[in-house]
Amino acid sequence: TLEMLHLARRGGATRLLARSLSAAAGKPYAQLSVGVPKETVFLERRVSQTPETVAGLVKEGFVVKVERGAGAAAAFPDAAYVAAGAELVDAAGAFGASIVTKVAVPTAEEAKSIGDRTLIGFFWPAQHAELLQQMQDQKATVFAMDMIPRTLSRGQAYDALSSQANIAGYRAVIEAGNGFGRFFAGMMTAAGKVPPAKVLVIGGGVAGLSAITHAKNLGAIVRCFDVRSAVKEQAESLGATFLNVNFKEAGEGAGGYAKEMSPEWHAAAKAMLTKQCEEIDILITTALIPGRTAPIMFTKEMIAKMKPGSVTVDLAASNGGNIETTVKEKTVTTEGGVICIGHTDLNSRCASVSSTLYSRNVQKFLLSVGPMTTKTKGEWLVDHADPAVRGMMVVEQGSLMWPPPSPPAPKTPPKPAAPVVPVEALPPPPPEAAYISGAMNAAGASAGLLAFGAISPTAAFSHMTTVFALSTTVGYQVVWGVSPALHSPLMAATNAISGVTALGGMHLMGGGLMPQTSAQMLGAVATGISIINIVGGSAVTAKMLDHFKRPTDPAEFYHYYAAPVAGLVGGDANGNPL
């Protein structure tokens, strides 16, 4: 049993780890060979290496031995492997390589052919105790592609579970569409309206999100349900409606997987999902906890509530299924006319792309063993300091290395600093204070301007100085008095042009009460039109700025500026020229 294996392991664990950490020098790729045997498991059509990855391994220095016909079921002929630099061999030659790469878990006979060499592929050690013991007895080394640490960021390049789950989610939608008797998308035709299909996806992992994406792309109304609250945002970003259970319980488990939920939660979820069964047309389930029997989420009674012609696709069929009516490896129809699909070879039904992605995962992992930690390219070295290598290692030269050590506990956060005593904020000044201060400054400037006019040598000098001062003041207020986000280029240009024409018109008017010449008449007309434009533009700008005011903004008191303006105009009218 697994318990006995763990007990046998304890005595030499420390010695094995010390020996591995002091590993000898790596072995050059030129001295190693990679074997690619043909998969023999029922319905398995994938291959562990494609001509693309074979070419990459050969370029790095490996000798690659491919069993004849290994890639034929995935549309990779032997000629393509030869062109990539591989050697075509029989099964014994492929299993006799230094490193054997596989997709499916090896049979006992295949494991025997590997001998004491290295295997890289899916292994699922928790479910294959006898095979695990056999590999130990043979002194073999095993790296399980299903054991990649999910929390390791660079491990995404080796994450075969995700790459294959993505394809399975896509294929589940295709299989559902094949059995469904309507369109996914709704249509309006001359013959009448066809409603869109309603799809419910259970599980928001890689497979579930892939199913959501492709069902939505086909035009269906998609709903999603998952025990993990973090999935809600992801599902909604893809256009799905996330369903909630009226029961509070967190569903996040270790490594990003979902955990097993309480009976109370399951009762509340069952009530919600039963109601959904009455509405949906297609049900796709992906709820699966590695190494355990899949939880039953839909009973026969719940499936009986689905409409005739509805379809269910159970991606957890290989581990018992999430739907009670699922039959492994078969498609059955219930008495109520619901089509239940229990295929376990969804990836093999897309064998070419599945093999392409899986082979890239294997290739990238294989080329990282050694160079990732030693920084020496072209050499294979099993180094326990590499978290990917240690996490995926199941057996090393006959010694049991599974399960891997737990990751180090997170560092204790520092003690919080003593609370800072808040300082009482001073009460804000009254809103009119700023306006009173501005009015006083304007009054002082006006008095200074009048005094300057009184001591000016000539009226022309006083006039030019006044124009310069006014233009400087207006320009400053226009540019710096308004937030840049509120500038209106068209309004600013119009008011600027009007300001120029107004000043020019005032200059031509001559200072008399009524115009006496044609030039003065034109100046008066220009000044009048410009004033209308300036006043209208100011009114529009004021209304625009009002849209940005908040109820909490302080009141405005611009009427305080009336006093200095009146004083300035009155002083000029009394004979003090500006």
C-alpha positions as CSV (number, residue, x, y, z in Angstrom):
1,T,0.0,0.0,0.0
2,L,1.0,3.7,-0.3
3,E,1.3,3.9,3.5
4,M,3.9,1.1,3.5
5,L,5.8,2.9,0.7
6,H,5.9,6.0,2.7
7,L,7.2,4.2,5.8
8,A,9.9,2.5,3.7
9,R,10.9,5.9,2.3
10,R,11.4,7.6,5.7
11,G,14.7,5.9,6.6
12,G,16.7,7.1,3.6
13,A,15.0,10.4,2.8
14,T,17.7,12.5,4.4
15,R,20.5,10.5,2.8
16,L,18.9,10.6,-0.7
17,L,18.4,14.4,-0.5
18,A,22.0,15.0,0.6
19,R,23.3,12.7,-2.2
20,S,21.2,14.5,-4.8
21,L,22.2,18.0,-3.7
22,S,25.8,17.0,-4.2
23,A,25.2,15.6,-7.6
24,A,28.0,14.9,-10.0
25,A,28.6,16.9,-13.2
26,G,25.9,16.9,-15.8
27,K,25.9,14.6,-18.8
28,P,26.2,16.2,-22.3
29,Y,23.2,15.9,-24.5
30,A,25.3,14.2,-27.2
31,Q,25.6,11.2,-24.9
32,L,21.8,10.9,-24.4
33,S,19.0,9.6,-26.5
34,V,15.3,10.4,-26.4
35,G,12.8,7.6,-27.2
36,V,9.3,8.2,-28.6
37,P,7.3,5.0,-28.5
38,K,3.9,4.5,-30.0
39,E,1.0,4.9,-27.6
40,T,-0.9,1.6,-27.1
41,V,-3.6,2.5,-24.6
42,F,-7.1,2.2,-26.0
43,L,-8.4,5.3,-27.8
44,E,-5.0,7.1,-27.3
45,R,-4.0,8.8,-30.6
46,R,-1.6,11.4,-29.3
47,V,2.2,11.2,-29.5
48,S,4.8,12.6,-27.0
49,Q,7.0,14.3,-29.6
50,T,6.1,15.9,-32.9
51,P,8.5,16.6,-35.8
52,E,8.7,20.2,-34.6
53,T,10.0,19.3,-31.1
54,V,12.2,16.5,-32.5
55,A,14.0,19.0,-34.6
56,G,14.5,21.2,-31.5
57,L,16.0,18.3,-29.5
58,V,18.2,17.2,-32.4
59,K,19.5,20.8,-32.7
60,E,20.4,20.8,-29.0
61,G,22.5,17.5,-29.5
62,F,20.1,14.7,-28.5
63,V,19.7,11.5,-30.5
64,V,16.0,11.0,-31.0
65,K,14.6,7.5,-31.7
66,V,11.0,7.4,-32.9
67,E,9.0,4.2,-33.1
68,R,7.7,3.6,-36.6
69,G,4.1,4.8,-36.9
70,A,4.2,6.6,-33.5
71,G,2.7,9.8,-34.9
72,A,0.5,8.4,-37.6
73,A,-2.8,8.6,-35.6
74,A,-2.0,12.3,-34.9
75,A,-1.3,13.1,-38.6
76,F,2.5,13.1,-38.2
77,P,4.0,10.6,-40.8
78,D,7.3,8.9,-40.3
79,A,8.8,10.9,-43.2
80,A,8.3,14.1,-41.2
81,Y,10.3,12.7,-38.3
82,V,13.1,11.6,-40.6
83,A,13.2,15.0,-42.1
84,A,13.5,16.5,-38.6
85,G,16.5,14.4,-37.8
86,A,15.0,11.4,-35.9
87,E,15.9,7.7,-36.3
88,L,13.1,5.3,-37.0
89,V,13.3,2.3,-34.7
90,D,11.0,-0.5,-33.4
91,A,9.3,-0.4,-30.0
92,A,12.3,-1.9,-28.2
93,G,14.6,0.7,-29.7
94,A,12.3,3.6,-28.5
95,F,12.0,2.2,-25.0
96,G,15.7,1.5,-24.9
97,A,16.6,5.2,-25.1
98,S,18.2,7.1,-22.2
99,I,15.0,9.2,-21.7
100,V,11.6,7.8,-22.7
101,T,8.8,10.3,-23.3
102,K,5.2,9.2,-23.2
103,V,1.7,10.5,-23.1
104,A,-0.4,7.8,-21.4
105,V,0.6,6.1,-18.2
106,P,2.8,3.1,-19.2
107,T,1.5,-0.4,-18.9
108,A,3.4,-2.9,-16.7
109,E,5.0,-4.3,-19.9
110,E,6.0,-0.9,-21.2
111,A,7.4,0.0,-17.7
112,K,9.5,-3.2,-17.8
113,S,10.9,-2.2,-21.2
114,I,12.1,1.1,-19.7
115,G,14.2,-0.7,-17.2
116,D,16.4,1.5,-15.1
117,R,16.3,4.5,-17.4
118,T,14.3,7.8,-17.2
119,L,10.6,8.2,-18.0
120,I,8.9,11.6,-18.6
121,G,5.1,11.5,-19.0
122,F,1.8,11.4,-17.2
123,F,2.0,9.0,-14.3
124,W,-0.5,9.8,-11.5
125,P,1.4,8.1,-8.7
126,A,-1.5,8.3,-6.2
127,Q,-3.6,6.1,-8.5
128,H,-0.9,3.6,-9.6
129,A,0.7,2.1,-6.5
130,E,1.7,-1.1,-8.2
131,L,3.3,0.7,-11.1
132,L,5.1,3.0,-8.7
133,Q,6.5,0.0,-6.9
134,Q,7.6,-1.6,-10.1
135,M,9.5,1.5,-11.2
136,Q,11.3,1.5,-7.8
137,D,12.2,-2.1,-8.1
138,Q,13.7,-1.4,-11.6
139,K,15.8,1.5,-10.2
140,A,14.2,3.8,-12.7
141,T,13.8,7.6,-12.6
142,V,10.3,9.0,-13.2
143,F,9.2,12.6,-13.9
144,A,5.4,13.0,-13.8
145,M,4.0,15.6,-16.1
146,D,0.9,15.7,-13.9
147,M,2.9,16.8,-10.9
148,I,4.2,20.2,-12.0
149,P,3.9,22.7,-9.1
150,R,0.9,24.8,-10.1
151,T,2.1,27.8,-8.1
152,L,5.5,28.0,-10.0
153,S,5.3,30.8,-12.5
154,R,7.8,29.4,-15.0
155,G,6.1,26.0,-14.6
156,Q,3.4,27.2,-16.9
157,A,5.6,26.3,-19.8
158,Y,5.6,22.7,-18.6
159,D,2.0,22.6,-17.5
160,A,0.6,19.8,-19.6
161,L,-2.5,19.5,-17.5
162,S,-3.5,23.0,-18.5
163,S,-2.6,22.7,-22.2
164,Q,-4.6,19.5,-22.5
165,A,-7.6,20.8,-20.4
166,N,-7.8,23.8,-22.7
167,I,-8.3,21.4,-25.7
168,A,-10.7,19.2,-23.8
169,G,-13.0,22.2,-23.0
170,Y,-13.0,23.1,-26.7
171,R,-13.8,19.6,-27.8
172,A,-16.6,19.3,-25.2
173,V,-18.4,22.1,-26.9
174,I,-17.9,20.5,-30.4
175,E,-19.2,17.2,-29.1
176,A,-22.2,18.9,-27.5
177,G,-22.9,20.7,-30.8
178,N,-22.7,17.4,-32.7
179,G,-25.5,15.9,-30.5
180,F,-27.6,19.0,-30.1
181,G,-30.4,19.5,-32.7
182,R,-30.4,23.3,-32.9
183,F,-28.1,26.2,-33.5
184,F,-26.0,27.6,-30.7
185,A,-26.7,31.1,-31.9
186,G,-30.2,32.5,-32.1
187,M,-31.6,33.3,-35.6
188,M,-34.3,35.4,-37.1
189,T,-35.5,33.9,-40.4
190,A,-38.4,34.3,-42.8
191,A,-39.7,31.0,-41.4
192,G,-39.6,32.3,-37.8
193,K,-37.3,32.8,-34.8
194,V,-34.9,30.2,-33.5
195,P,-33.8,30.9,-29.9
196,P,-30.1,30.6,-28.8
197,A,-28.9,27.6,-26.9
198,K,-28.5,27.9,-23.2
199,V,-25.2,26.3,-22.0
200,L,-24.3,25.7,-18.3
201,V,-20.6,25.0,-17.6
202,I,-19.7,23.5,-14.2
203,G,-16.2,24.3,-13.1
204,G,-14.2,27.4,-14.0
205,G,-10.8,25.8,-14.4
206,V,-8.9,25.8,-17.6
207,A,-11.3,23.3,-19.3
208,G,-14.3,25.2,-18.1
209,L,-13.1,28.6,-19.2
210,S,-12.2,27.1,-22.6
211,A,-15.7,25.7,-22.9
212,I,-17.2,29.1,-22.0
213,T,-15.1,30.9,-24.6
214,H,-16.0,28.6,-27.5
215,A,-19.7,28.2,-26.6
216,K,-20.0,32.0,-26.3
217,N,-18.2,32.4,-29.7
218,L,-20.8,30.2,-31.3
219,G,-23.5,32.5,-30.0
220,A,-24.9,30.6,-27.0
221,I,-26.2,32.1,-23.8
222,V,-23.6,30.7,-21.3
223,R,-23.8,30.3,-17.6
224,C,-21.0,29.2,-15.2
225,F,-20.9,27.7,-11.8
226,D,-17.9,27.0,-9.6
227,V,-17.3,26.7,-5.8
228,R,-14.4,29.2,-6.1
229,S,-15.5,32.8,-5.9
230,A,-12.4,33.9,-7.8
231,V,-13.8,32.3,-10.9
232,K,-16.7,34.8,-11.1
233,E,-14.6,37.6,-12.5
234,Q,-12.9,35.3,-15.1
235,A,-16.2,33.8,-16.2
236,E,-17.9,37.2,-16.5
237,S,-15.0,38.6,-18.5
238,L,-15.7,35.9,-21.1
239,G,-19.4,36.8,-21.3
240,A,-20.8,34.2,-19.0
241,T,-23.3,34.7,-16.2
242,F,-22.0,33.4,-12.9
243,L,-24.4,31.5,-10.7
244,N,-24.2,31.9,-6.9
245,V,-25.3,29.5,-4.2
246,N,-27.3,30.9,-1.3
247,F,-24.8,29.5,1.2
248,K,-21.6,31.1,2.3
249,E,-18.6,28.8,2.1
250,A,-15.1,29.3,0.5
251,G,-14.3,26.7,-2.1
252,E,-10.6,27.5,-2.8
253,G,-8.3,24.5,-2.2
254,A,-4.5,23.9,-2.3
255,G,-2.7,24.5,-5.6
256,G,-5.6,26.4,-7.2
257,Y,-7.9,23.4,-7.2
258,A,-11.4,23.4,-5.7
259,K,-11.8,21.7,-2.3
260,E,-14.6,19.3,-1.2
261,M,-17.6,21.2,0.1
262,S,-19.8,20.6,3.2
263,P,-23.1,18.7,2.9
264,E,-25.0,21.9,3.7
265,W,-23.4,23.6,0.8
266,H,-24.2,20.7,-1.5
267,A,-27.9,20.8,-0.5
268,A,-28.1,24.5,-1.4
269,A,-26.2,24.0,-4.7
270,K,-28.4,21.1,-5.6
271,A,-31.5,23.2,-5.3
272,M,-30.1,25.9,-7.5
273,L,-28.8,23.5,-10.1
274,T,-32.1,21.6,-10.2
275,K,-33.8,24.8,-11.2
276,Q,-31.1,25.4,-13.9
277,C,-31.8,22.0,-15.4
278,E,-35.3,23.1,-16.3
279,E,-33.9,26.0,-18.4
280,I,-30.7,24.9,-20.0
281,D,-30.1,23.0,-23.3
282,I,-26.5,21.9,-22.9
283,L,-24.6,20.9,-19.7
284,I,-20.8,20.6,-19.6
285,T,-19.2,19.5,-16.3
286,T,-15.5,19.7,-15.5
287,A,-15.4,19.3,-11.6
288,L,-12.5,17.0,-10.8
289,I,-10.1,16.8,-7.9
290,P,-6.9,15.0,-8.8
291,G,-6.5,11.6,-7.4
292,R,-10.1,11.4,-6.2
293,T,-13.4,10.1,-7.5
294,A,-15.3,12.9,-9.2
295,P,-18.2,14.3,-7.1
296,I,-21.7,13.6,-8.3
297,M,-23.3,17.0,-8.9
298,F,-26.3,16.0,-11.1
299,T,-28.5,13.1,-10.1
300,K,-30.8,11.1,-12.5
301,E,-33.8,13.1,-11.1
302,M,-32.1,16.4,-12.0
303,I,-31.2,15.3,-15.5
304,A,-34.8,14.1,-16.0
305,K,-35.9,17.8,-15.7
306,M,-33.9,18.7,-18.8
307,K,-35.8,19.1,-22.0
308,P,-35.8,16.3,-24.6
309,G,-32.9,16.7,-27.0
310,S,-30.7,18.4,-24.4
311,V,-27.1,17.2,-24.2
312,T,-24.7,16.6,-21.3
313,V,-20.9,16.3,-21.7
314,D,-19.0,15.0,-18.7
315,L,-15.3,15.7,-18.7
316,A,-14.9,13.9,-15.4
317,A,-16.1,10.6,-16.9
318,S,-12.7,9.0,-16.4
319,N,-13.0,9.4,-12.6
320,G,-16.6,8.4,-12.3
321,G,-18.3,11.5,-13.7
322,N,-20.1,14.5,-12.3
323,I,-23.4,13.3,-13.8
324,E,-25.1,10.2,-12.5
325,T,-26.4,9.3,-16.0
326,T,-22.9,9.3,-17.5
327,V,-21.5,6.0,-18.8
328,K,-17.7,6.0,-19.3
329,E,-16.7,5.8,-23.0
330,K,-20.3,5.8,-24.2
331,T,-23.0,8.1,-25.4
332,V,-26.4,7.2,-24.0
333,T,-29.9,8.7,-24.2
334,T,-32.1,8.8,-21.1
335,E,-35.8,7.9,-21.1
336,G,-36.5,11.6,-21.2
337,G,-34.5,12.1,-24.4
338,V,-31.4,13.7,-22.9
339,I,-28.2,12.7,-24.7
340,C,-25.3,12.0,-22.2
341,I,-21.8,11.9,-23.5
342,G,-19.1,10.2,-21.5
343,H,-16.1,10.3,-23.8
344,T,-12.7,10.1,-22.1
345,D,-10.6,10.7,-25.2
346,L,-11.6,14.3,-26.0
347,N,-7.9,15.2,-26.4
348,S,-7.3,12.3,-28.7
349,R,-10.2,13.6,-30.8
350,C,-7.9,16.6,-31.5
351,A,-4.8,14.5,-31.6
352,S,-2.7,16.8,-33.8
353,V,-3.0,20.0,-31.7
354,S,-3.0,18.0,-28.4
355,S,0.3,16.3,-29.4
356,T,1.8,19.6,-30.5
357,L,1.1,21.4,-27.2
358,Y,2.0,18.3,-25.0
359,S,5.3,17.8,-26.9
360,R,6.2,21.4,-26.3
361,N,5.6,21.0,-22.6
362,V,7.8,18.0,-22.5
363,Q,10.5,19.5,-24.6
364,K,10.7,22.7,-22.5
365,F,10.9,20.7,-19.3
366,L,13.5,18.3,-20.7
367,L,15.8,21.1,-21.8
368,S,15.4,22.9,-18.4
369,V,16.7,19.9,-16.3
370,G,20.1,21.1,-15.4
371,P,20.6,24.4,-17.3
372,M,17.9,26.1,-15.3
373,T,20.0,25.9,-12.1
374,T,23.5,25.2,-13.3
375,K,23.4,27.7,-16.1
376,T,25.4,25.2,-18.2
377,K,23.7,24.7,-21.5
378,G,23.8,21.3,-23.2
379,E,24.0,19.2,-20.1
380,W,21.4,17.0,-18.3
381,L,21.6,17.2,-14.5
382,V,18.9,16.3,-12.0
383,D,19.2,19.0,-9.4
384,H,16.9,19.0,-6.4
385,A,17.4,22.8,-6.1
386,D,15.1,23.2,-9.1
387,P,11.5,23.3,-7.7
388,A,10.1,22.1,-11.0
389,V,12.5,19.1,-11.1
390,R,11.9,18.2,-7.5
391,G,8.1,18.7,-7.7
392,M,7.7,16.4,-10.8
393,M,10.2,13.8,-9.5
394,V,8.3,10.6,-8.5
395,V,11.2,8.1,-8.4
396,E,14.9,8.7,-8.6
397,Q,17.1,5.7,-9.4
398,G,14.7,3.4,-7.6
399,S,14.2,5.7,-4.6
400,L,10.7,7.0,-3.8
401,M,10.7,10.8,-4.0
402,W,6.9,11.3,-4.0
403,P,5.2,13.2,-2.6
404,P,7.5,16.2,-2.9
405,P,8.3,18.2,0.2
406,S,5.8,20.9,1.1
407,P,6.8,24.4,0.1
408,P,8.4,26.5,2.9
409,A,5.9,28.3,5.1
410,P,5.4,31.9,4.3
411,K,7.5,34.3,6.3
412,T,5.8,35.7,9.5
413,P,4.7,39.2,8.7
414,P,6.4,41.9,10.7
415,K,4.6,43.2,13.8
416,P,2.4,46.2,13.0
417,A,3.9,49.5,14.1
418,A,2.3,51.4,17.0
419,P,-0.8,53.1,15.9
420,V,-0.3,56.7,15.0
421,V,-2.3,59.1,17.0
422,P,-4.3,61.2,14.6
423,V,-3.7,64.9,14.7
424,E,-6.8,67.0,14.8
425,A,-7.1,68.9,11.5
426,L,-7.6,72.6,11.7
427,P,-11.0,73.7,10.6
428,P,-11.1,74.9,7.0
429,P,-11.2,78.6,6.4
430,P,-14.5,80.1,5.3
431,P,-15.1,79.9,1.5
432,E,-15.3,83.7,1.1
433,A,-11.9,84.2,2.6
434,A,-10.1,83.5,-0.7
435,Y,-12.3,85.8,-2.6
436,I,-11.9,88.7,0.0
437,S,-8.1,88.2,-0.2
438,G,-8.2,88.3,-4.0
439,A,-10.4,91.4,-4.0
440,M,-8.1,93.2,-1.7
441,N,-5.1,92.4,-4.0
442,A,-7.1,93.6,-7.0
443,A,-7.9,96.8,-5.1
444,G,-4.3,97.4,-4.3
445,A,-3.3,96.7,-7.9
446,S,-6.0,99.2,-9.1
447,A,-4.7,101.9,-6.7
448,G,-1.2,101.3,-7.9
449,L,-2.3,101.5,-11.5
450,L,-4.2,104.8,-10.9
451,A,-1.1,106.2,-9.1
452,F,1.1,105.2,-12.0
453,G,-1.3,106.9,-14.4
454,A,-1.1,110.1,-12.3
455,I,2.7,110.3,-12.5
456,S,2.9,109.2,-16.2
457,P,4.7,111.8,-18.4
458,T,2.3,111.5,-21.3
459,A,-1.1,110.0,-22.0
460,A,0.4,107.8,-24.7
461,F,2.9,106.3,-22.3
462,S,0.1,105.6,-19.8
463,H,-2.1,104.1,-22.5
464,M,0.6,101.7,-23.8
465,T,1.5,100.6,-20.3
466,T,-2.2,99.9,-19.5
467,V,-2.7,97.8,-22.6
468,F,0.5,95.8,-21.8
469,A,-0.6,95.2,-18.2
470,L,-4.2,94.2,-19.1
471,S,-3.0,91.8,-21.8
472,T,-0.5,90.2,-19.4
473,T,-3.2,89.8,-16.7
474,V,-5.8,88.4,-19.2
475,G,-3.3,86.0,-20.7
476,Y,-2.2,84.7,-17.2
477,Q,-5.8,84.1,-16.2
478,V,-6.7,82.3,-19.4
479,V,-3.8,80.0,-19.3
480,W,-3.2,79.3,-15.6
481,G,-6.6,80.0,-14.1
482,V,-8.3,77.0,-15.7
483,S,-7.4,73.3,-15.2
484,P,-5.7,71.8,-18.3
485,A,-8.3,69.1,-18.4
486,L,-11.1,71.7,-18.9
487,H,-9.4,73.7,-21.7
488,S,-11.5,73.9,-24.9
489,P,-9.2,74.7,-27.8
490,L,-12.0,76.1,-29.9
491,M,-13.3,78.3,-27.1
492,A,-9.8,79.5,-26.2
493,A,-9.0,80.4,-29.9
494,T,-12.4,82.2,-30.4
495,N,-12.0,84.3,-27.2
496,A,-8.4,85.1,-28.0
497,I,-9.3,86.4,-31.5
498,S,-12.2,88.4,-30.0
499,G,-9.9,89.9,-27.4
500,V,-7.6,91.1,-30.1
501,T,-10.4,92.6,-32.2
502,A,-11.9,94.2,-29.1
503,L,-8.7,95.9,-28.2
504,G,-8.1,97.0,-31.8
505,G,-11.6,98.4,-32.0
506,M,-11.3,100.3,-28.7
507,H,-8.1,101.8,-30.0
508,L,-9.8,103.1,-33.1
509,M,-12.8,104.5,-31.3
510,G,-10.9,107.6,-30.3
511,G,-12.4,108.1,-26.8
512,G,-15.3,110.3,-27.8
513,L,-18.9,109.7,-26.8
514,M,-20.0,109.1,-30.4
515,P,-17.9,108.0,-33.4
516,Q,-17.0,110.9,-35.7
517,T,-15.2,109.1,-38.6
518,S,-15.7,105.9,-40.6
519,A,-12.7,104.4,-38.8
520,Q,-14.3,105.1,-35.4
521,M,-17.6,103.7,-36.6
522,L,-15.8,100.4,-37.7
523,G,-14.0,100.3,-34.4
524,A,-17.2,100.6,-32.5
525,V,-18.9,97.8,-34.5
526,A,-15.8,95.5,-34.1
527,T,-15.8,96.2,-30.4
528,G,-19.5,95.5,-30.0
529,I,-19.3,92.2,-31.9
530,S,-16.3,91.1,-30.0
531,I,-17.9,91.9,-26.7
532,I,-20.9,89.8,-27.7
533,N,-18.6,86.9,-28.6
534,I,-16.6,87.2,-25.4
535,V,-19.7,87.4,-23.2
536,G,-21.4,84.5,-25.0
537,G,-18.2,82.4,-24.8
538,S,-17.8,83.1,-21.1
539,A,-21.5,82.1,-20.5
540,V,-21.1,78.8,-22.3
541,T,-17.8,78.1,-20.5
542,A,-19.4,78.9,-17.2
543,K,-22.2,76.4,-18.0
544,M,-19.6,73.8,-19.0
545,L,-17.7,74.2,-15.8
546,D,-20.9,73.9,-13.8
547,H,-21.1,70.2,-15.0
548,F,-17.9,69.5,-13.1
549,K,-19.1,71.0,-9.9
550,R,-19.8,68.7,-7.0
551,P,-22.3,69.3,-4.2
552,T,-19.4,69.5,-1.7
553,D,-17.6,72.3,-3.6
554,P,-17.4,75.6,-1.7
555,A,-19.6,78.5,-2.8
556,E,-18.1,81.3,-5.1
557,F,-18.1,85.0,-4.2
558,Y,-17.0,86.8,-7.3
559,H,-19.1,89.9,-6.5
560,Y,-16.3,91.0,-4.1
561,Y,-14.4,92.0,-7.2
562,A,-17.0,94.6,-8.1
563,A,-15.5,97.2,-5.7
564,P,-12.0,97.4,-7.2
565,V,-13.4,97.4,-10.8
566,A,-15.8,100.3,-9.9
567,G,-12.9,102.2,-8.3
568,L,-10.7,101.7,-11.3
569,V,-13.4,102.8,-13.8
570,G,-14.4,105.7,-11.6
571,G,-10.8,106.9,-11.3
572,D,-10.4,106.8,-15.0
573,A,-13.6,108.7,-15.6
574,N,-12.5,111.5,-13.2
575,G,-9.7,112.4,-15.5
576,N,-6.9,110.1,-14.3
577,P,-6.0,108.6,-17.7
578,L,-5.0,104.9,-17.9
